[in-house]
Amino acid sequence: MRVKDGVGAYGEQVAARHLERNGLIVVARNWRCSVGEIDIVALEDATVVVCEVKTRSGLGYGSGLEAVTGEKGARLRRLALAWLDATGRYGSPVRVDVIAVQRRRLAPPHVEHVRGAF
């Protein structure tokens, strides 16, 4: 496994725990289709929450939140529709969130969760 992939998997695990601690139910991770990949799909009551997770070990490349562009947001909306269609949940309310995880050496990771980012 490449280091980058390991960092990403770590961040997705931290993000999934964060969502669950906040009352969401994680229903899918790393869901793929021809449009791309959704890192995490969760439910908050009747709302389907599509989450993009960005993990950083340092700020040399900017924060995780800065890395999610409007273009990525548009792709996440298309992915959300594809997931709804594939799972028969079409018509459910949808929200796209971004979760940034900052790894820290001697402290727990720092999590920033932007609800309804797109």
C-alpha positions as CSV (number, residue, x, y, z in Angstrom):
1,M,0.0,0.0,0.0
2,R,1.3,3.4,-0.9
3,V,1.9,5.9,2.0
4,K,-0.7,8.2,0.4
5,D,-3.3,5.4,0.4
6,G,-2.6,4.5,4.1
7,V,-3.0,8.2,5.1
8,G,-6.3,8.3,3.2
9,A,-7.6,5.1,4.8
10,Y,-6.7,6.4,8.2
11,G,-8.5,9.6,7.6
12,E,-11.6,7.8,6.3
13,Q,-11.7,5.7,9.5
14,V,-11.4,8.8,11.7
15,A,-14.1,10.5,9.7
16,A,-16.4,7.4,9.9
17,R,-16.0,7.4,13.7
18,H,-16.6,11.1,13.9
19,L,-19.9,10.7,12.0
20,E,-21.1,7.8,14.1
21,R,-20.3,9.7,17.3
22,N,-22.5,12.5,16.0
23,G,-25.4,10.2,15.4
24,L,-25.1,9.4,11.7
25,I,-25.2,5.8,10.4
26,V,-22.4,4.9,7.9
27,V,-24.0,2.8,5.2
28,A,-21.2,2.7,2.6
29,R,-17.5,3.4,2.3
30,N,-15.5,3.8,-0.9
31,W,-18.5,3.3,-3.1
32,R,-17.5,3.3,-6.8
33,C,-19.3,3.7,-10.1
34,S,-18.4,5.0,-13.6
35,V,-18.6,8.6,-12.3
36,G,-16.1,8.1,-9.5
37,E,-15.9,7.3,-5.9
38,I,-17.7,8.4,-2.7
39,D,-15.5,8.1,0.4
40,I,-18.4,7.7,2.9
41,V,-22.2,7.6,2.5
42,A,-24.1,8.1,5.8
43,L,-27.7,8.6,6.9
44,E,-28.8,11.4,9.2
45,D,-32.5,10.6,9.8
46,A,-33.9,10.5,6.2
47,T,-31.1,12.6,4.7
48,V,-28.4,10.8,2.6
49,V,-25.1,12.4,3.5
50,V,-22.3,12.0,0.9
51,C,-18.9,12.8,2.5
52,E,-15.6,13.7,0.9
53,V,-12.7,13.0,3.2
54,K,-9.4,14.8,2.9
55,T,-6.5,13.8,5.2
56,R,-3.3,15.7,5.7
57,S,-0.2,14.9,7.7
58,G,1.0,18.5,7.3
59,L,-0.1,21.7,5.8
60,G,2.5,21.8,3.0
61,Y,-0.2,21.2,0.4
62,G,-2.8,23.3,2.2
63,S,-5.6,22.2,4.4
64,G,-7.9,19.3,3.4
65,L,-10.8,21.7,3.1
66,E,-8.9,23.8,0.5
67,A,-8.3,20.7,-1.6
68,V,-12.0,20.2,-2.4
69,T,-12.9,22.5,-5.3
70,G,-16.2,23.4,-6.9
71,E,-15.5,20.9,-9.6
72,K,-15.1,18.2,-7.1
73,G,-18.3,19.4,-5.4
74,A,-20.2,19.0,-8.7
75,R,-18.8,15.5,-9.2
76,L,-20.0,14.6,-5.7
77,R,-23.5,15.8,-6.5
78,R,-23.5,13.5,-9.6
79,L,-22.1,10.7,-7.5
80,A,-24.9,11.2,-5.0
81,L,-27.5,10.9,-7.7
82,A,-25.8,7.7,-9.0
83,W,-25.8,6.2,-5.5
84,L,-29.5,7.1,-5.0
85,D,-30.3,5.5,-8.3
86,A,-28.2,2.3,-7.6
87,T,-29.7,1.8,-4.2
88,G,-33.3,2.6,-5.0
89,R,-33.4,5.6,-2.7
90,Y,-34.0,8.1,-5.5
91,G,-36.0,11.1,-4.1
92,S,-34.3,11.1,-0.7
93,P,-32.9,14.4,0.5
94,V,-29.2,14.7,-0.1
95,R,-26.4,16.7,1.5
96,V,-22.7,16.8,0.6
97,D,-20.3,17.2,3.4
98,V,-16.5,17.6,3.5
99,I,-14.5,16.3,6.4
100,A,-10.8,17.3,6.8
101,V,-8.7,15.2,9.0
102,Q,-5.3,16.6,10.2
103,R,-2.9,14.0,11.6
104,R,-0.9,15.1,14.5
105,R,2.1,13.3,16.0
106,L,1.5,13.7,19.7
107,A,-2.2,14.4,19.8
108,P,-5.5,13.0,18.5
109,P,-6.3,14.0,14.9
110,H,-8.1,17.3,14.4
111,V,-11.4,16.9,12.5
112,E,-13.2,19.7,10.6
113,H,-16.6,18.8,9.3
114,V,-18.4,21.2,6.9
115,R,-22.0,20.2,6.6
116,G,-23.7,21.0,3.3
117,A,-20.4,22.1,1.7
118,F,-22.0,21.6,-1.8
